[in-house]
C-alpha cells in the first residue's frame, strides 16, 4: 500500500487531488491541451501513473476537478453580489461583469480562459455538472430582478439573453487572457454592451 503523507486518508486524497490539478494547470500554461497526456500530469505531480488512475481514469475527470477548484471563489463572489437584492439590478450586473472579467487575470483561472482552451472547455460537462453553470444562474436571477423591477426592458427570452451575454463575456475573458493590459478597456466596453442590451427602450 502506498505511504500516506498526511494525518488521515481524507487529507492524503485531498493533497493528491490538489497536486494533480495544480500539475494540469501548470501544463496548460506550457502547452496545448490536446498534447497533454495523463503521463505528463502524473510526472508533474510526482505520482506513478497507476496511482493517478486511482483518482482519474481520463483527462476529462481532471479538467472537471480543476474547474471545480478554481471556480469556487468566483462563484461565491458572484453569488454574494447577486444576492444583494436591495441594490439595483444594473449595479449588481455591472459589478458581476467586472468580477468575472478580472478572474481571467487570476493565475489559477488563467488556463481556462486562454485562446487555445476551447478543447479543454469542451471537455467540461454541460448543465448542472459544469462548475460555471452557477455563474449563469446568478446572472439570470439578476436579469429577472431587473425585469421585475422595471429596470430592464425588451427581453422576451431571459435564458437566450443570458446565453448570448455569456458568449460575449467569454470573448472578453479570452481577450484579457491574451493581453492583461486590456482589462480596464474590455471591462468598460462589456459593461456598456450588457447594460445597453437590457435597458433599451
C-alpha positions as CSV (number, residue, x, y, z in Angstrom):
1,X,0.0,0.0,0.0
2,X,1.4,3.5,-0.9
3,X,2.7,5.5,2.0
4,X,0.2,8.1,3.3
5,X,1.7,11.5,3.6
6,X,-1.0,13.2,5.6
7,X,-2.7,12.9,9.0
8,X,-5.6,11.0,7.5
9,X,-6.7,9.2,4.4
10,X,-9.0,12.1,3.6
11,X,-6.2,14.6,3.9
12,X,-4.0,12.4,1.7
13,X,-6.6,12.2,-1.0
14,X,-7.1,16.0,-0.9
15,X,-3.4,16.5,-1.2
16,X,-3.2,14.2,-4.2
17,X,-6.1,15.9,-5.9
18,X,-4.5,19.3,-5.3
19,X,-1.2,18.1,-6.7
20,X,-2.9,16.6,-9.8
21,X,-5.0,19.7,-10.6
22,X,-2.0,22.0,-10.0
23,X,0.1,19.9,-12.3
24,X,-2.6,20.1,-15.0
25,X,-2.9,23.9,-14.5
26,X,0.9,24.4,-15.0
27,X,1.0,22.1,-18.0
28,X,-1.8,24.2,-19.6
29,X,0.3,27.3,-19.3
30,X,3.1,25.5,-21.2
31,X,1.4,23.5,-24.0
32,X,-1.8,22.9,-25.9
33,X,-4.4,20.9,-24.0
34,X,-4.6,18.2,-26.7
35,X,-0.9,17.5,-26.3
36,X,-1.1,16.9,-22.6
37,X,-1.2,13.2,-21.5
38,X,-2.0,11.5,-18.2
39,X,1.7,10.5,-18.2
40,X,2.6,14.2,-18.3
41,X,0.2,15.0,-15.5
42,X,1.4,12.1,-13.3
43,X,5.0,13.0,-13.8
44,X,4.5,16.7,-13.0
45,X,2.5,15.8,-9.8
46,X,5.2,13.3,-8.8
47,X,3.0,10.3,-8.9
48,X,3.2,6.9,-10.6
49,X,0.8,6.7,-13.5
50,X,-1.1,3.7,-11.9
51,X,-1.6,5.9,-8.8
52,X,-3.2,8.6,-10.9
53,X,-5.7,6.1,-12.3
54,X,-6.9,5.6,-8.7
55,X,-8.1,9.2,-8.9
56,X,-8.9,9.9,-12.5
57,X,-9.4,7.5,-15.4
58,X,-9.1,10.2,-18.0
59,X,-8.0,13.8,-18.6
60,X,-11.6,15.0,-18.7
61,X,-12.0,14.0,-15.0
62,X,-9.0,16.1,-14.1
63,X,-10.3,19.1,-16.1
64,X,-13.6,18.9,-14.2
65,X,-11.9,18.8,-10.9
66,X,-9.6,21.7,-11.8
67,X,-12.6,23.8,-12.9
68,X,-14.4,23.0,-9.7
69,X,-11.5,24.1,-7.6
70,X,-10.6,27.3,-9.4
71,X,-14.2,28.4,-9.9
72,X,-15.3,28.2,-6.2
73,X,-14.1,31.6,-5.1
74,X,-15.5,33.3,-8.3
75,X,-18.9,31.5,-7.9
76,X,-19.1,32.6,-4.2
77,X,-18.3,36.2,-5.0
78,X,-20.8,36.4,-7.8
79,X,-23.5,34.8,-5.7
80,X,-22.8,37.3,-3.0
81,X,-23.2,40.2,-5.4
82,X,-26.3,38.7,-7.0
83,X,-27.8,38.2,-3.5
84,X,-27.8,41.9,-2.6
85,X,-31.4,42.3,-3.9
86,X,-31.9,45.6,-2.2
87,X,-29.5,47.1,-4.7
88,X,-30.4,48.0,-8.3
89,X,-30.0,45.1,-10.7
90,X,-28.0,47.2,-13.1
91,X,-25.4,48.0,-10.4
92,X,-25.1,44.3,-9.4
93,X,-24.7,43.2,-13.0
94,X,-22.1,45.9,-13.7
95,X,-20.1,44.6,-10.7
96,X,-20.5,40.9,-11.8
97,X,-19.1,41.8,-15.2
98,X,-16.1,43.4,-13.6
99,X,-15.5,40.4,-11.2
100,X,-15.8,37.8,-14.0
101,X,-13.5,39.6,-16.4
102,X,-11.0,40.2,-13.6
103,X,-10.9,36.5,-13.0
104,X,-9.3,35.9,-16.4
105,X,-6.1,37.6,-15.0
106,X,-6.1,35.3,-11.9
107,X,-3.1,32.9,-12.1
108,X,-5.3,30.0,-11.1
109,X,-8.1,30.7,-13.5
110,X,-6.0,31.8,-16.4
111,X,-5.6,28.5,-18.2
112,X,-9.4,28.1,-18.6
113,X,-9.5,31.4,-20.5
114,X,-6.5,31.1,-22.8
115,X,-7.3,31.4,-26.5
116,X,-6.3,27.7,-27.1
117,X,-8.6,26.5,-24.3
118,X,-11.6,25.6,-26.4
119,X,-10.9,21.8,-26.4
120,X,-10.4,22.0,-22.6
121,X,-13.7,23.9,-22.2
122,X,-15.4,21.3,-24.5
123,X,-14.4,18.6,-22.1
124,X,-16.4,20.2,-19.3
125,X,-19.9,18.7,-18.9
126,X,-23.0,20.6,-19.8
127,X,-25.7,21.7,-17.4
128,X,-25.6,21.5,-13.6
129,X,-22.4,19.4,-13.6
130,X,-20.4,22.3,-15.1
131,X,-19.0,24.4,-12.2
132,X,-19.5,27.6,-14.2
133,X,-23.3,26.9,-14.6
134,X,-23.7,28.5,-11.2
135,X,-22.5,31.8,-12.6
136,X,-25.1,31.7,-15.4
137,X,-27.8,31.0,-12.8
138,X,-26.8,34.0,-10.7
139,X,-26.7,36.4,-13.8
140,X,-30.1,35.0,-14.8
141,X,-31.5,35.8,-11.4
142,X,-30.2,39.4,-11.6
143,X,-31.6,39.9,-15.0
144,X,-35.0,38.7,-13.8
145,X,-34.8,41.0,-10.8
146,X,-34.2,43.9,-13.2
147,X,-37.1,42.9,-15.4
148,X,-39.4,42.6,-12.3
149,X,-38.3,46.0,-11.1
150,X,-38.8,47.7,-14.4
151,X,-35.1,48.5,-14.8
152,X,-34.6,46.2,-17.8
153,X,-36.7,46.1,-20.9
154,X,-37.1,44.4,-24.2
155,X,-36.1,40.9,-23.0
156,X,-38.5,38.3,-24.3
157,X,-36.4,35.2,-23.6
158,X,-34.3,35.5,-20.5
159,X,-32.4,32.3,-21.0
160,X,-31.4,33.1,-24.5
161,X,-30.4,36.7,-23.5
162,X,-28.2,35.4,-20.7
163,X,-26.7,32.8,-23.0
164,X,-25.8,35.5,-25.5
165,X,-24.3,37.7,-22.8
166,X,-22.3,34.7,-21.6
167,X,-20.8,34.3,-25.1
168,X,-19.8,37.9,-25.1
169,X,-18.2,37.6,-21.6
170,X,-16.2,34.5,-22.9
171,X,-14.8,36.6,-25.7
172,X,-13.9,39.3,-23.2
173,X,-12.0,36.9,-20.9
174,X,-10.1,35.4,-23.9
175,X,-9.0,38.9,-24.9
176,X,-7.9,39.8,-21.4
177,X,-6.0,36.4,-21.1
178,X,-4.1,37.3,-24.3
179,X,-3.5,40.9,-23.1
180,X,-3.9,41.6,-19.4
181,X,-3.4,45.3,-20.1
182,X,-6.8,45.2,-21.9
183,X,-8.7,44.5,-18.7
184,X,-10.0,48.0,-18.0
185,X,-11.0,48.9,-21.5
186,X,-12.6,45.5,-22.1
187,X,-14.5,45.7,-18.8
188,X,-15.9,49.1,-19.5
189,X,-16.9,48.0,-23.0
190,X,-18.6,44.9,-21.7
191,X,-20.5,46.8,-19.0
192,X,-21.8,49.2,-21.6
193,X,-22.9,46.5,-24.0
194,X,-24.5,44.3,-21.3
195,X,-26.5,47.2,-19.8
196,X,-27.4,48.7,-23.2
197,X,-28.8,45.4,-24.3
198,X,-31.0,45.2,-21.2
199,X,-32.1,48.8,-20.9
200,X,-33.0,49.7,-24.5
201,X,-36.5,51.1,-24.9
